[in-house]
Amino acid sequence: MKVEWKKLGDVCQVLRGKRLTKSQLSETEGYPVLHGGSTPMGYYGEYNRKANTTVVVNTGNAGSVFFYDKEFWSSDACFSLYPNEKILDKFLYLYVYGCELILKGKIRAGAMPTIDAAAVESLQIPIPSLSEQQRIVGILDTFSSSIDNLKAQIALRRKQYEHYRDQLLDLEGKEGVEMKALGDICKLERGVRVIKKELQEEGAIPVFQNSLTPLGYYEKSNYPANTAFVICAGAAGEVGFSKIAFWAADDCTCIICSSIISSRYAYYLLLCKQHLLKSQVRKASVPRLSKNVIEKLSIPVPSLLEQSRIVSILDTFEASIRNLEAQLAERQKQYEYYRNQLLTFE
């Protein structure tokens, strides 16, 4: 579609906010005060920007763009964009958000990365008819609403899952349930370091080192499928479970279960205790969790039949969450595709 192009400064006011001191802010009352992002740094009794405003961060996370749908106070770390009557607020946001990389390319490097008002004002922006702008906004808002709905469903399902997990695993004092130290019924094994240059970016056998995100992929495994593990350095205290064979590096401690406890049940127990594990992490340049902390965890051990029942319920919740997450990823992909198509002009 052919449209007229204008410099943003010719069709918008680019207004820098005004700094407030911390002593002027409230923790809860008043209008949100934005300083370098969409998360309020506090609240103030007045606002200096209307609702539905496009904001460009000018200091710190400079060049970032967001849309704020409530009245707010803008600090001097933000530019607020006020379009003229030829541009809809939401269309302006959608287009400028798509130009984040261009804006970030105009940052002045220094102790504090900064972008000047002139750099924002020089941005070229298309001006289709108001009816066309409204059509584009309507289509993309439908996608956004669907994405927000899926995010809300995922949050609710996670809350339900955590509630039932904690309830199902609260077995201390129940008939037929023994409390055992994890180290008495499971063997804890530290993995073996591999050199990063030996790894591939893609492959069938993931390598877990100091995160639940694979460090890379290796030619062989050192632990079988369906093994629980705990990260003990870096993201120390994070609990994982691999349904496929994998390589555990030396910051990954694997849980080798005896005949009286299933690996999947042990995984869910460790997830329940994750807050406790993280509280025992030694803070240093590299956070670390001692294997002894994991071994000393007191855990309930019901019959294998009861373990299987609990695992089945929790697996159903996890599968439901994964399904919703897959839907969300697909919807976000669709949104990005249509945004790029709809906001491409000649």
C-alpha positions as CSV (number, residue, x, y, z in Angstrom):
1,M,0.0,0.0,0.0
2,K,1.3,3.4,-0.9
3,V,1.1,6.0,1.8
4,E,2.5,9.4,2.8
5,W,5.6,9.2,5.0
6,K,6.5,11.8,7.6
7,K,9.2,12.4,10.2
8,L,7.7,11.5,13.6
9,G,8.6,15.0,14.9
10,D,6.4,16.5,12.2
11,V,3.3,14.6,13.3
12,C,3.9,14.1,17.0
13,Q,5.0,16.0,20.1
14,V,8.0,14.2,21.7
15,L,7.7,15.3,25.4
16,R,10.3,14.5,28.0
17,G,9.0,14.0,31.5
18,K,10.0,15.5,34.8
19,R,12.1,13.9,37.5
20,L,10.6,13.3,41.0
21,T,12.7,12.5,44.1
22,K,12.1,9.3,46.0
23,S,10.8,11.2,49.0
24,Q,7.9,12.5,46.9
25,L,6.7,9.0,46.0
26,S,4.2,6.7,47.7
27,E,4.4,2.9,47.6
28,T,0.7,2.5,46.7
29,E,-1.3,5.7,46.4
30,G,-1.7,8.0,43.4
31,Y,-0.7,7.7,39.8
32,P,2.1,5.4,38.6
33,V,5.5,7.0,38.1
34,L,7.4,5.6,35.1
35,H,11.1,5.9,34.9
36,G,12.8,3.8,32.2
37,G,10.2,1.1,31.9
38,S,6.5,0.1,32.3
39,T,6.9,-1.0,35.9
40,P,6.1,1.9,38.2
41,M,9.0,3.1,40.5
42,G,6.3,4.4,42.8
43,Y,3.2,6.6,42.9
44,Y,2.5,10.3,42.9
45,G,-0.6,12.4,43.5
46,E,-0.6,14.0,40.1
47,Y,-0.2,12.8,36.5
48,N,1.5,14.6,33.6
49,R,0.6,12.1,30.8
50,K,-2.8,10.9,29.5
51,A,-3.8,7.3,29.2
52,N,-3.0,5.4,26.0
53,T,0.4,7.0,25.4
54,T,3.3,5.6,23.5
55,V,6.5,5.9,25.6
56,V,10.1,5.7,24.4
57,V,12.7,5.2,27.1
58,N,15.6,7.7,26.7
59,T,18.0,6.7,29.5
60,G,19.2,3.3,30.7
61,N,17.2,0.8,28.6
62,A,17.2,3.5,26.0
63,G,15.2,2.9,22.8
64,S,12.7,0.6,24.4
65,V,9.1,1.3,23.5
66,F,5.9,0.5,25.4
67,F,2.2,1.6,25.6
68,Y,0.6,2.7,28.8
69,D,-3.2,2.6,29.0
70,K,-3.6,4.6,32.3
71,E,-2.8,8.2,33.3
72,F,0.7,8.3,34.7
73,W,3.6,10.6,35.7
74,S,6.5,10.5,33.2
75,S,9.9,11.0,34.7
76,D,12.8,12.5,32.7
77,A,13.9,9.1,31.6
78,C,11.0,8.8,29.2
79,F,9.7,10.5,26.1
80,S,5.9,10.5,25.6
81,L,4.6,10.6,22.0
82,Y,1.5,12.8,21.5
83,P,0.3,12.4,17.8
84,N,-1.7,14.9,15.9
85,E,-5.3,14.2,14.6
86,K,-4.0,12.2,11.6
87,I,-2.6,9.3,13.7
88,L,-4.4,7.0,16.2
89,D,-2.6,6.5,19.5
90,K,-2.5,2.7,19.2
91,F,-1.4,2.7,15.5
92,L,1.5,5.0,16.5
93,Y,2.6,2.5,19.2
94,L,2.4,-0.5,16.9
95,Y,4.6,1.2,14.3
96,V,7.1,2.7,16.7
97,Y,7.4,-0.5,18.6
98,G,8.4,-2.2,15.4
99,C,11.2,0.3,15.1
100,E,12.9,-0.5,18.4
101,L,16.0,-1.8,16.7
102,I,16.3,1.4,14.7
103,L,15.9,3.5,17.8
104,K,18.4,1.4,19.7
105,G,20.9,2.0,16.9
106,K,20.7,5.7,17.6
107,I,21.8,5.4,21.3
108,R,24.7,7.6,22.5
109,A,27.1,5.3,24.3
110,G,28.5,6.4,27.6
111,A,28.2,5.7,31.3
112,M,24.5,5.8,30.9
113,P,23.2,4.9,27.4
114,T,21.0,7.7,26.1
115,I,18.8,8.5,23.1
116,D,18.1,12.1,22.1
117,A,14.7,13.6,21.3
118,A,16.1,14.5,17.8
119,A,16.8,10.8,17.1
120,V,13.2,9.9,18.0
121,E,11.8,12.8,16.0
122,S,13.8,11.8,12.9
123,L,12.1,8.4,12.7
124,Q,10.1,8.0,9.5
125,I,6.5,7.0,10.0
126,P,3.8,6.1,7.4
127,I,0.4,7.9,7.5
128,P,-2.4,5.7,6.1
129,S,-6.0,6.8,6.4
130,L,-7.6,6.8,9.8
131,S,-10.0,4.0,8.6
132,E,-7.0,1.9,7.5
133,Q,-5.2,2.6,10.8
134,Q,-8.3,1.5,12.7
135,R,-8.5,-1.7,10.6
136,I,-4.9,-2.6,11.4
137,V,-5.3,-1.8,15.1
138,G,-8.5,-3.9,15.3
139,I,-6.9,-7.0,13.7
140,L,-3.8,-6.8,16.0
141,D,-5.8,-6.1,19.1
142,T,-7.8,-9.3,18.4
143,F,-4.5,-11.2,18.4
144,S,-3.3,-9.3,21.5
145,S,-6.5,-10.1,23.4
146,S,-6.2,-13.8,22.5
147,I,-2.6,-13.8,23.7
148,D,-3.5,-12.1,27.0
149,N,-6.3,-14.6,27.5
150,L,-3.9,-17.5,27.0
151,K,-1.4,-16.0,29.4
152,A,-4.2,-15.6,32.0
153,Q,-5.2,-19.3,31.5
154,I,-1.6,-20.4,31.9
155,A,-1.2,-18.4,35.1
156,L,-4.4,-19.8,36.5
157,R,-3.5,-23.4,35.6
158,R,0.0,-23.0,37.2
159,K,-1.6,-21.7,40.4
160,Q,-4.0,-24.8,40.4
161,Y,-1.1,-27.1,39.7
162,E,1.0,-25.7,42.5
163,H,-1.9,-25.9,44.9
164,Y,-2.7,-29.6,44.1
165,R,1.0,-30.5,44.0
166,D,1.6,-29.1,47.5
167,Q,-1.6,-30.7,48.8
168,L,-0.9,-34.1,47.3
169,L,2.7,-34.2,48.6
170,D,1.8,-33.0,52.1
171,L,2.0,-36.6,53.4
172,E,3.8,-36.3,56.7
173,G,1.9,-38.2,59.4
174,K,-0.3,-40.0,56.9
175,E,-0.9,-43.7,57.4
176,G,1.5,-45.9,55.5
177,V,3.9,-43.0,54.8
178,E,7.5,-43.1,56.1
179,M,9.6,-39.9,56.3
180,K,13.1,-40.5,54.9
181,A,16.2,-38.4,54.2
182,L,16.5,-38.2,50.4
183,G,20.1,-39.4,50.6
184,D,19.1,-42.6,52.4
185,I,16.9,-43.8,49.5
186,C,18.5,-42.1,46.6
187,K,22.1,-41.9,45.3
188,L,23.2,-38.4,44.4
189,E,25.8,-38.2,41.6
190,R,27.6,-35.2,40.3
191,G,28.0,-35.0,36.6
192,V,31.2,-34.8,34.5
193,R,32.4,-31.6,32.9
194,V,32.6,-31.4,29.2
195,I,34.4,-28.6,27.2
196,K,32.2,-26.2,25.4
197,K,34.1,-26.5,22.2
198,E,33.1,-30.3,22.2
199,L,29.4,-29.4,22.1
200,Q,27.1,-28.8,19.1
201,E,24.3,-26.1,18.9
202,E,21.8,-28.8,17.9
203,G,21.5,-32.5,18.6
204,A,19.6,-35.3,20.3
205,I,21.5,-35.4,23.6
206,P,21.3,-32.2,25.7
207,V,24.0,-31.2,28.2
208,F,22.9,-29.7,31.5
209,Q,25.5,-27.6,33.4
210,N,24.4,-24.6,35.4
211,S,20.9,-24.0,34.0
212,L,17.8,-25.9,33.0
213,T,18.5,-24.6,29.5
214,P,20.9,-27.0,27.7
215,L,24.5,-25.7,27.4
216,G,24.6,-27.5,24.1
217,Y,24.4,-31.0,22.7
218,Y,26.9,-33.9,22.9
219,E,27.6,-37.1,21.1
220,K,26.8,-39.4,24.0
221,S,24.8,-39.4,27.3
222,N,25.9,-40.3,30.9
223,Y,22.4,-40.6,32.4
224,P,19.3,-42.3,31.1
225,A,15.9,-40.9,30.3
226,N,13.5,-40.2,33.1
227,T,16.1,-38.9,35.6
228,A,15.6,-36.0,38.0
229,F,18.4,-33.6,38.7
230,V,19.3,-30.4,40.6
231,I,21.4,-27.6,39.3
232,C,24.1,-26.8,42.0
233,A,25.9,-23.8,40.5
234,G,24.7,-20.8,38.6
235,A,21.0,-21.3,38.7
236,A,21.6,-23.2,41.9
237,G,18.5,-24.9,43.4
238,E,16.6,-25.3,40.1
239,V,15.1,-28.7,39.7
240,G,14.9,-30.5,36.4
241,F,13.7,-33.8,34.9
242,S,14.8,-35.2,31.5
243,K,12.5,-37.5,29.6
244,I,15.3,-38.3,27.2
245,A,18.9,-39.5,27.8
246,F,21.2,-36.6,28.5
247,W,24.7,-35.6,29.6
248,A,25.0,-34.1,33.2
249,A,28.0,-31.8,33.6
250,D,29.7,-31.2,36.9
251,D,27.3,-28.5,38.2
252,C,24.4,-30.9,37.7
253,T,23.6,-33.4,40.5
254,C,21.5,-36.4,39.4
255,I,19.0,-38.3,41.6
256,I,19.4,-42.1,41.2
257,C,16.3,-43.6,42.9
258,S,16.1,-46.9,44.7
259,S,13.3,-49.4,44.3
260,I,11.0,-47.7,46.8
261,I,10.7,-44.3,45.1
262,S,10.0,-43.4,41.5
263,S,12.2,-40.8,39.7
264,R,9.1,-38.8,38.6
265,Y,7.8,-38.7,42.2
266,A,11.2,-37.6,43.5
267,Y,11.1,-34.8,40.9
268,Y,7.8,-33.5,42.1
269,L,9.0,-33.7,45.7
270,L,12.1,-31.7,44.9
271,L,10.0,-29.1,43.1
272,C,7.9,-28.7,46.3
273,K,11.2,-28.2,48.2
274,Q,12.7,-25.9,45.7
275,H,12.2,-22.8,47.8
276,L,14.1,-24.5,50.6
277,L,16.9,-25.6,48.3
278,K,17.3,-22.0,47.0
279,S,17.4,-20.6,50.6
280,Q,20.5,-22.8,51.2
281,V,22.4,-21.6,48.2
282,R,25.7,-20.0,49.1
283,K,25.9,-16.6,47.6
284,A,29.2,-15.8,45.9
285,S,30.5,-14.8,42.5
286,V,29.0,-18.1,41.4
287,P,26.0,-19.2,43.6
288,R,26.4,-22.8,44.8
289,L,24.3,-25.5,46.5
290,S,25.9,-28.2,48.5
291,K,25.0,-31.8,47.7
292,N,24.6,-32.4,51.5
293,V,21.7,-30.0,51.5
294,I,19.8,-32.1,49.0
295,E,20.7,-35.4,50.7
296,K,19.3,-34.2,54.1
297,L,15.9,-33.3,52.7
298,S,13.2,-35.1,54.6
299,I,10.6,-36.5,52.2
300,P,7.5,-38.6,52.5
301,V,7.6,-42.1,50.9
302,P,4.2,-43.7,50.4
303,S,3.6,-46.9,48.5
304,L,4.7,-47.0,44.8
305,L,1.0,-47.3,43.9
306,E,0.2,-44.0,45.7
307,Q,3.3,-42.4,44.1
308,S,2.0,-43.4,40.7
309,R,-1.4,-41.9,41.5
310,I,0.1,-38.6,42.5
311,V,2.4,-38.5,39.5
312,S,-0.5,-39.2,37.1
313,I,-2.5,-36.2,38.5
314,L,0.5,-33.8,38.4
315,D,1.5,-35.0,34.9
316,T,-2.0,-34.2,33.7
317,F,-1.6,-30.6,35.0
318,E,1.9,-30.3,33.4
319,A,0.6,-31.6,30.0
320,S,-2.3,-29.1,30.1
321,I,0.1,-26.2,30.8
322,R,2.4,-27.3,28.0
323,N,-0.5,-27.4,25.6
324,L,-1.5,-23.9,26.6
325,E,2.1,-22.7,26.2
326,A,2.2,-24.3,22.7
327,Q,-1.0,-22.4,21.8
328,L,0.5,-19.2,23.1
329,A,3.7,-19.6,21.1
330,E,1.7,-20.3,18.0
331,R,-0.6,-17.3,18.6
332,Q,2.5,-15.0,19.2
333,K,4.0,-16.2,16.0
334,Q,0.8,-15.4,14.1
335,Y,0.7,-12.0,15.7
336,E,4.2,-11.1,14.7
337,Y,3.6,-12.3,11.1
338,Y,0.4,-10.3,10.7
339,R,2.0,-7.2,12.4
340,N,4.8,-7.3,9.9
341,Q,2.4,-7.7,7.0
342,L,0.0,-5.0,8.1
343,L,2.7,-2.5,9.0
344,T,4.7,-2.8,5.8
345,F,4.0,0.2,3.5
346,E,5.6,1.6,0.3
